[in-house]
């Protein structure tokens, strides 16, 4: 084995971090509009299967593996700090049409798990619709000049208009899932829980090889 290859192997490492924000983005990828995760073959070694196994290991680390089998309600923590609830109410109020509507935003209304679950499910369904728009061109390899124009226009609109909306909804969703997600995990710490020993670079190479 030559010295360059040995050097490359020495540099190889899992250095990613999983937190509530990254978990949410994967929940958007794998769950349907109602938050149900239907495809979960954890022995699948395809790029999709590796991503699913990553997600499953992270959910296990947070003690939320039941979400994989019983739906999105199991994502919600039993507790949600006052700071999170206050920030949530502020975001809700800022994005309501008028001051009359803000009277319905009361911190005490979101202390219960069921109330946070109901709001989470409604916002998640809306966020899934945005996610589909954001990824409408995913997998497109080539196109005509006219379609390319549509791609460039809509991509620009996504970045200048839609992303701001998605960011607000994402923050609300992260706040709603509560206190169980205050921790973060390194990829190396997740390996004993079934996290695939595959770096992002290796996964990207696999995706390109499968095209």
C-alpha positions as YAML, in Angstrom:
chain: A
units: angstrom
residues:
- id: 1
  name: UNK
  ca: [0.00, 0.00, 0.00]
- id: 2
  name: UNK
  ca: [1.57, 3.29, -1.03]
- id: 3
  name: UNK
  ca: [2.22, 6.14, 1.37]
- id: 4
  name: UNK
  ca: [-0.42, 8.42, -0.17]
- id: 5
  name: UNK
  ca: [-3.18, 5.86, 0.33]
- id: 6
  name: UNK
  ca: [-2.08, 5.25, 3.92]
- id: 7
  name: UNK
  ca: [-2.21, 9.00, 4.49]
- id: 8
  name: UNK
  ca: [-5.73, 9.23, 3.07]
- id: 9
  name: UNK
  ca: [-6.92, 6.40, 5.31]
- id: 10
  name: UNK
  ca: [-5.38, 8.11, 8.34]
- id: 11
  name: UNK
  ca: [-7.28, 11.28, 7.52]
- id: 12
  name: UNK
  ca: [-10.59, 9.47, 7.17]
- id: 13
  name: UNK
  ca: [-12.84, 10.17, 10.12]
- id: 14
  name: UNK
  ca: [-16.42, 10.71, 11.11]
- id: 15
  name: UNK
  ca: [-16.57, 14.30, 12.29]
- id: 16
  name: UNK
  ca: [-20.22, 15.29, 11.86]
- id: 17
  name: UNK
  ca: [-22.48, 16.49, 14.67]
- id: 18
  name: UNK
  ca: [-26.17, 15.68, 15.10]
- id: 19
  name: UNK
  ca: [-28.46, 18.11, 16.87]
- id: 20
  name: UNK
  ca: [-32.16, 18.99, 16.86]
- id: 21
  name: UNK
  ca: [-31.89, 21.00, 13.64]
- id: 22
  name: UNK
  ca: [-30.19, 18.21, 11.70]
- id: 23
  name: UNK
  ca: [-32.62, 15.65, 13.08]
- id: 24
  name: UNK
  ca: [-35.57, 17.76, 11.88]
- id: 25
  name: UNK
  ca: [-34.18, 17.97, 8.34]
- id: 26
  name: UNK
  ca: [-33.96, 14.18, 8.24]
- id: 27
  name: UNK
  ca: [-37.45, 13.81, 9.65]
- id: 28
  name: UNK
  ca: [-38.64, 15.95, 6.74]
- id: 29
  name: UNK
  ca: [-36.81, 13.63, 4.36]
- id: 30
  name: UNK
  ca: [-38.11, 10.33, 5.70]
- id: 31
  name: UNK
  ca: [-41.60, 11.05, 7.06]
- id: 32
  name: UNK
  ca: [-44.81, 11.56, 5.12]
- id: 33
  name: UNK
  ca: [-47.14, 14.53, 5.66]
- id: 34
  name: UNK
  ca: [-48.53, 12.93, 8.81]
- id: 35
  name: UNK
  ca: [-45.09, 12.16, 10.20]
- id: 36
  name: UNK
  ca: [-45.20, 8.42, 9.59]
- id: 37
  name: UNK
  ca: [-41.98, 6.70, 8.50]
- id: 38
  name: UNK
  ca: [-42.95, 3.86, 6.21]
- id: 39
  name: UNK
  ca: [-39.69, 2.65, 4.64]
- id: 40
  name: UNK
  ca: [-37.15, 1.57, 7.25]
- id: 41
  name: UNK
  ca: [-35.11, -1.37, 5.99]
- id: 42
  name: UNK
  ca: [-32.15, -1.02, 8.32]
- id: 43
  name: UNK
  ca: [-30.16, -3.70, 6.47]
- id: 44
  name: UNK
  ca: [-30.23, -1.71, 3.22]
- id: 45
  name: UNK
  ca: [-26.72, -0.67, 2.15]
- id: 46
  name: UNK
  ca: [-27.87, 1.71, -0.57]
- id: 47
  name: UNK
  ca: [-27.26, 5.46, -0.05]
- id: 48
  name: UNK
  ca: [-30.90, 5.83, 1.04]
- id: 49
  name: UNK
  ca: [-30.52, 2.90, 3.44]
- id: 50
  name: UNK
  ca: [-27.38, 4.40, 4.96]
- id: 51
  name: UNK
  ca: [-29.18, 7.71, 5.49]
- id: 52
  name: UNK
  ca: [-32.08, 5.87, 7.12]
- id: 53
  name: UNK
  ca: [-29.72, 3.92, 9.40]
- id: 54
  name: UNK
  ca: [-28.07, 7.17, 10.40]
- id: 55
  name: UNK
  ca: [-31.45, 8.64, 11.29]
- id: 56
  name: UNK
  ca: [-32.49, 5.52, 13.21]
- id: 57
  name: UNK
  ca: [-29.28, 5.61, 15.29]
- id: 58
  name: UNK
  ca: [-29.81, 9.27, 16.13]
- id: 59
  name: UNK
  ca: [-33.42, 8.67, 17.17]
- id: 60
  name: UNK
  ca: [-32.19, 5.86, 19.41]
- id: 61
  name: UNK
  ca: [-29.59, 8.19, 20.96]
- id: 62
  name: UNK
  ca: [-32.36, 10.63, 21.86]
- id: 63
  name: UNK
  ca: [-34.49, 7.80, 23.25]
- id: 64
  name: UNK
  ca: [-37.06, 8.31, 20.47]
- id: 65
  name: UNK
  ca: [-36.76, 5.08, 18.49]
- id: 66
  name: UNK
  ca: [-40.51, 4.49, 18.97]
- id: 67
  name: UNK
  ca: [-41.03, 7.32, 16.47]
- id: 68
  name: UNK
  ca: [-39.76, 4.95, 13.77]
- id: 69
  name: UNK
  ca: [-42.71, 2.63, 14.34]
- id: 70
  name: UNK
  ca: [-45.52, 4.58, 15.97]
- id: 71
  name: UNK
  ca: [-45.56, 8.03, 14.37]
- id: 72
  name: UNK
  ca: [-44.54, 11.57, 14.94]
- id: 73
  name: UNK
  ca: [-46.26, 11.96, 18.29]
- id: 74
  name: UNK
  ca: [-43.36, 10.10, 19.89]
- id: 75
  name: UNK
  ca: [-40.95, 12.85, 18.82]
- id: 76
  name: UNK
  ca: [-42.40, 15.37, 21.27]
- id: 77
  name: UNK
  ca: [-40.69, 15.70, 24.66]
- id: 78
  name: UNK
  ca: [-42.73, 15.59, 27.84]
- id: 79
  name: UNK
  ca: [-41.12, 18.84, 28.95]
- id: 80
  name: UNK
  ca: [-40.52, 22.11, 27.12]
- id: 81
  name: UNK
  ca: [-38.69, 24.93, 28.90]
- id: 82
  name: UNK
  ca: [-40.25, 28.32, 29.49]
- id: 83
  name: UNK
  ca: [-37.62, 29.92, 27.27]
- id: 84
  name: UNK
  ca: [-38.59, 27.66, 24.36]
- id: 85
  name: UNK
  ca: [-42.29, 28.32, 24.85]
- id: 86
  name: UNK
  ca: [-41.74, 32.08, 25.06]
- id: 87
  name: UNK
  ca: [-39.67, 32.07, 21.87]
- id: 88
  name: UNK
  ca: [-42.33, 29.98, 20.13]
- id: 89
  name: UNK
  ca: [-45.07, 32.43, 21.15]
- id: 90
  name: UNK
  ca: [-42.96, 35.34, 19.94]
- id: 91
  name: UNK
  ca: [-42.50, 33.71, 16.53]
- id: 92
  name: UNK
  ca: [-46.20, 32.92, 16.29]
- id: 93
  name: UNK
  ca: [-47.17, 36.48, 17.20]
- id: 94
  name: UNK
  ca: [-44.69, 38.03, 14.78]
- id: 95
  name: UNK
  ca: [-46.19, 36.09, 11.90]
- id: 96
  name: UNK
  ca: [-49.88, 36.62, 12.59]
- id: 97
  name: UNK
  ca: [-51.83, 39.04, 10.43]
- id: 98
  name: UNK
  ca: [-53.11, 41.39, 13.12]
- id: 99
  name: UNK
  ca: [-52.90, 42.23, 16.83]
- id: 100
  name: UNK
  ca: [-56.33, 40.70, 17.46]
- id: 101
  name: UNK
  ca: [-55.01, 37.27, 16.53]
- id: 102
  name: UNK
  ca: [-52.02, 37.56, 18.87]
- id: 103
  name: UNK
  ca: [-54.42, 37.53, 21.82]
- id: 104
  name: UNK
  ca: [-54.87, 33.81, 21.16]
- id: 105
  name: UNK
  ca: [-51.13, 33.16, 21.63]
- id: 106
  name: UNK
  ca: [-50.67, 32.33, 25.31]
- id: 107
  name: UNK
  ca: [-47.61, 30.54, 26.73]
- id: 108
  name: UNK
  ca: [-49.75, 28.47, 29.08]
- id: 109
  name: UNK
  ca: [-51.50, 26.94, 26.07]
- id: 110
  name: UNK
  ca: [-48.29, 25.16, 25.00]
- id: 111
  name: UNK
  ca: [-47.14, 23.67, 28.27]
- id: 112
  name: UNK
  ca: [-49.05, 20.45, 27.63]
- id: 113
  name: UNK
  ca: [-47.67, 17.71, 25.39]
- id: 114
  name: UNK
  ca: [-50.92, 17.30, 23.44]
- id: 115
  name: UNK
  ca: [-51.14, 21.00, 22.55]
- id: 116
  name: UNK
  ca: [-47.54, 21.05, 21.34]
- id: 117
  name: UNK
  ca: [-48.11, 17.81, 19.44]
- id: 118
  name: UNK
  ca: [-51.17, 19.24, 17.65]
- id: 119
  name: UNK
  ca: [-49.31, 22.39, 16.63]
- id: 120
  name: UNK
  ca: [-46.25, 20.40, 15.59]
- id: 121
  name: UNK
  ca: [-48.28, 18.10, 13.34]
- id: 122
  name: UNK
  ca: [-50.04, 21.03, 11.64]
- id: 123
  name: UNK
  ca: [-46.81, 22.95, 11.06]
- id: 124
  name: UNK
  ca: [-45.00, 19.79, 9.96]
- id: 125
  name: UNK
  ca: [-47.60, 19.12, 7.26]
- id: 126
  name: UNK
  ca: [-47.15, 22.68, 5.96]
- id: 127
  name: UNK
  ca: [-43.35, 22.34, 6.13]
- id: 128
  name: UNK
  ca: [-43.49, 19.11, 4.10]
- id: 129
  name: UNK
  ca: [-45.24, 21.02, 1.31]
- id: 130
  name: UNK
  ca: [-42.44, 23.59, 1.32]
- id: 131
  name: UNK
  ca: [-39.89, 20.76, 1.34]
- id: 132
  name: UNK
  ca: [-41.37, 19.28, -1.82]
- id: 133
  name: UNK
  ca: [-41.16, 22.66, -3.56]
- id: 134
  name: UNK
  ca: [-37.57, 23.15, -2.40]
- id: 135
  name: UNK
  ca: [-36.59, 19.78, -3.83]
- id: 136
  name: UNK
  ca: [-38.73, 19.78, -6.97]
- id: 137
  name: UNK
  ca: [-35.68, 19.58, -9.25]
- id: 138
  name: UNK
  ca: [-33.92, 16.88, -7.26]
- id: 139
  name: UNK
  ca: [-32.45, 14.21, -9.52]
- id: 140
  name: UNK
  ca: [-32.68, 16.20, -12.75]
- id: 141
  name: UNK
  ca: [-29.60, 15.44, -14.83]
- id: 142
  name: UNK
  ca: [-30.23, 17.42, -18.02]
- id: 143
  name: UNK
  ca: [-32.93, 19.57, -19.57]
- id: 144
  name: UNK
  ca: [-33.73, 21.95, -22.41]
- id: 145
  name: UNK
  ca: [-32.76, 25.61, -22.30]
- id: 146
  name: UNK
  ca: [-36.36, 26.57, -21.54]
- id: 147
  name: UNK
  ca: [-36.59, 24.19, -18.59]
- id: 148
  name: UNK
  ca: [-33.19, 25.42, -17.41]
- id: 149
  name: UNK
  ca: [-34.64, 28.92, -17.30]
- id: 150
  name: UNK
  ca: [-37.51, 27.67, -15.12]
- id: 151
  name: UNK
  ca: [-34.98, 25.92, -12.90]
- id: 152
  name: UNK
  ca: [-32.90, 29.09, -12.44]
- id: 153
  name: UNK
  ca: [-35.93, 31.30, -11.73]
- id: 154
  name: UNK
  ca: [-37.50, 28.95, -9.21]
- id: 155
  name: UNK
  ca: [-34.18, 28.20, -7.53]
- id: 156
  name: UNK
  ca: [-33.62, 31.92, -7.08]
- id: 157
  name: UNK
  ca: [-37.13, 32.33, -5.65]
- id: 158
  name: UNK
  ca: [-36.53, 29.45, -3.28]
- id: 159
  name: UNK
  ca: [-33.39, 31.11, -1.96]
- id: 160
  name: UNK
  ca: [-34.71, 34.66, -1.77]
- id: 161
  name: UNK
  ca: [-38.30, 34.04, -0.70]
- id: 162
  name: UNK
  ca: [-39.07, 30.48, 0.36]
- id: 163
  name: UNK
  ca: [-35.99, 29.84, 2.51]
- id: 164
  name: UNK
  ca: [-36.94, 32.60, 4.95]
- id: 165
  name: UNK
  ca: [-40.35, 31.00, 5.47]
- id: 166
  name: UNK
  ca: [-38.87, 27.54, 5.87]
- id: 167
  name: UNK
  ca: [-36.35, 28.80, 8.42]
- id: 168
  name: UNK
  ca: [-39.14, 30.27, 10.58]
- id: 169
  name: UNK
  ca: [-41.19, 27.06, 10.48]
- id: 170
  name: UNK
  ca: [-38.09, 24.96, 11.18]
- id: 171
  name: UNK
  ca: [-37.33, 27.00, 14.27]
- id: 172
  name: UNK
  ca: [-40.90, 26.61, 15.52]
- id: 173
  name: UNK
  ca: [-40.72, 22.85, 15.01]
- id: 174
  name: UNK
  ca: [-37.41, 22.58, 16.86]
- id: 175
  name: UNK
  ca: [-38.85, 24.53, 19.78]
- id: 176
  name: UNK
  ca: [-41.99, 22.37, 19.86]
- id: 177
  name: UNK
  ca: [-40.14, 19.05, 20.16]
- id: 178
  name: UNK
  ca: [-38.94, 20.22, 23.55]
- id: 179
  name: UNK
  ca: [-36.15, 19.58, 26.00]
- id: 180
  name: UNK
  ca: [-35.04, 16.05, 25.06]
- id: 181
  name: UNK
  ca: [-33.11, 17.48, 22.13]
- id: 182
  name: UNK
  ca: [-30.92, 19.94, 24.01]
- id: 183
  name: UNK
  ca: [-28.02, 17.49, 23.61]
- id: 184
  name: UNK
  ca: [-25.91, 16.95, 20.50]
- id: 185
  name: UNK
  ca: [-24.02, 13.82, 19.43]
- id: 186
  name: UNK
  ca: [-20.87, 13.29, 17.41]
- id: 187
  name: UNK
  ca: [-21.03, 10.64, 14.70]
- id: 188
  name: UNK
  ca: [-18.35, 8.60, 16.47]
- id: 189
  name: UNK
  ca: [-20.46, 8.44, 19.63]
- id: 190
  name: UNK
  ca: [-23.36, 7.09, 17.55]
- id: 191
  name: UNK
  ca: [-21.45, 4.12, 16.08]
- id: 192
  name: UNK
  ca: [-22.39, 1.70, 18.93]
- id: 193
  name: UNK
  ca: [-26.07, 2.49, 18.21]
- id: 194
  name: UNK
  ca: [-25.87, 1.26, 14.62]
- id: 195
  name: UNK
  ca: [-24.70, 4.45, 12.94]
- id: 196
  name: UNK
  ca: [-23.05, 3.42, 9.64]
- id: 197
  name: UNK
  ca: [-19.28, 3.86, 9.53]
- id: 198
  name: UNK
  ca: [-19.53, 5.85, 6.30]
- id: 199
  name: UNK
  ca: [-18.28, 9.42, 5.96]
- id: 200
  name: UNK
  ca: [-20.22, 12.12, 4.10]
- id: 201
  name: UNK
  ca: [-17.60, 12.03, 1.35]
- id: 202
  name: UNK
  ca: [-17.94, 8.27, 0.94]
- id: 203
  name: UNK
  ca: [-21.71, 8.56, 0.90]
- id: 204
  name: UNK
  ca: [-21.54, 11.24, -1.79]
- id: 205
  name: UNK
  ca: [-19.30, 8.98, -3.89]
- id: 206
  name: UNK
  ca: [-21.84, 6.17, -3.53]
- id: 207
  name: UNK
  ca: [-24.65, 8.46, -4.68]
- id: 208
  name: UNK
  ca: [-22.67, 9.53, -7.75]
- id: 209
  name: UNK
  ca: [-21.78, 5.90, -8.56]
- id: 210
  name: UNK
  ca: [-25.48, 4.94, -8.48]
- id: 211
  name: UNK
  ca: [-26.52, 7.61, -10.99]
...
